[in-house]
């Protein structure tokens, strides 16, 4: 597992803001599934953001968008982002039941 300390404070703040928006829109499950699916192709996913720029810019400003595109090219940052989304979702909606707990 990669430490959040490998991210610049501005990068971590960007991921926190984006995760908060994803949770606010209740899109955490599709977002996490997308991140997990894209992990093996993180470099390609980062490059695909150039194609999706007009759509994604509805969520954040161009400098943030460009920073995010650079961040997701690294697999360890995808995992950090997924953990941030999960934490935010747990804070907003309560913890999810875990598999095999019987509850």
N, C-alpha and C positions, 0 to 999 in steps of 0.2 A: 504494500500500500504506500502511496506517495504522500509525503507531507504537504500540507497547504503552504508551508514555509518556502517551497520552491517557486511560488507565485509572487509576483510583485504585488504590493498592497493595492495598486490601482486595478490589477487584473482580478484579484480576489473580490474587490468591491464590485466590479462589473458582473462577475458571476453571481454574487449575492443579489444584486439588483434584478438580474435576469431571472434567477430562480424565484425570487419573490413575485415577479410578474407571472411566471408560469403557474405558480401555485394559486395566485389570485384568480387566474383564468381556469383553474382546476384542470390543467393540462399536464400534470406531473407524470401520469402513467404513460401517455404517448411520448412525452419528452424523454423519459428514462429509457423506454423501449428503443427510441431512435438513437439515443446515445450508445446503448449497448450494441445495437446492430451496427452502428458506424465505427465502433472502436477498431476493428481490424483494418478499416479503410479511412482512418482519421485524416491522412494527408489528402486523399481524394475528397473527403467530406469538407475539409477546409476550402479546397478549391471550388467545390460546388456552391459554396456560399456566394461566390462572385456571381454565379448565375441567378441565385435567389435574392440578390441584394434588394431589389425594389420591394419585395414582399416583406422581408425581415426588417427593413428600415422602419416599418410601421411600429415596431417594438422599441427600437432605440436609435440614437443618433449615429451619423456616419463614422466619426472617430471610434465610438464604442463598437460599432459593427466591424470595422477593420481590425480592432484589437481582438474581438471575439473570434474572427476568422483565423487569426494567427494562433490564438490559444487552442482551438480545437484540433489543430494539426498535430498536437502532441497527445498521445493516448492517456498519459497520466493526468492530464488536465480534464479529459472527458470523465474520468473516474471521480475526480474531485468535484466536478460540476454535478454529476449524478448524486453524490453524497450530499451536496448542498441542497439540491432539490428535495431529496428524501427528508433531510432534517427540517427544512421549511414546511414541507407537507405535514410531517408529524406535529410540528408546532401549531400549524393552522387547523388541522383536522383530527388530531390525536393519533397515537401510534397505530399502525396497521397490525392485524393479527398475524402472528408468525406461523409458518407451516409446522405441523406436527405438535402444536402446543395443546390441542384438544379444547381450546376455548373459543 
